[in-house]
Amino acid sequence: MEGLGSIGGVILYCAFLFGLMYLIAFRPQKKEKKKHEELLASVAVGDTVLTSSGFYGVIIDMTDDTVIVEFGSNKNCRIPMQKAAIVQVEKPEA
């Protein structure tokens, strides 16, 4: 009977460690992903964006999952990219 009680303790300890790991690792990552999805949903034509590669540009056209971003003062530098590459959005001042 003594061995049966220690098995229950080990299972309880493992469940506690799994719960702690969830709170430390997975929950913040899930919150960050939700925040990024909200950011991408708020993107509109005319917004200034920072891409994951470090370039600033202005969105000139967009579809469901891609955007066309114009970089620099040269109006011929337009690059299509995935919305997921956007890490920061600055709305134009009205």
HUHUHU-V88656 format. One line per field, one symbol per residue. phi: phi as a letter, one per 20 degrees, with the letter a starting at -180 (. if undefined). psi: psi as a letter, one per 30 degrees, with the letter a starting at -180 (. if undefined). burial: I if it has 24 or more other C-alpha atoms within 12 Angstrom, else O. Layout:
phi: ???
psi: ???
burial: ???
This chain:
phi: .ffffffffffffffffffffffedefffffffffffffffefcfnfecdefeneebdfdbbcfcccddddmeffeedcfbffffedbcdfffe
psi: eeeeeeeeeeeeeeeeeeeeeeeeeeeeeeeeeeeeeeeeffklkfkklklffgkklkkfllaegllkkkkafjffikkklkeffkfkkjkkk.
burial: OOOOOOOOOOOOOOOOOOOOOOOOOOOOOOOOOOOOOOIIOOIIIOIIIIIOOOOIIIIIOIOOOOIIIIOOOOOOOOOIIOIIIIIIIOOOOO
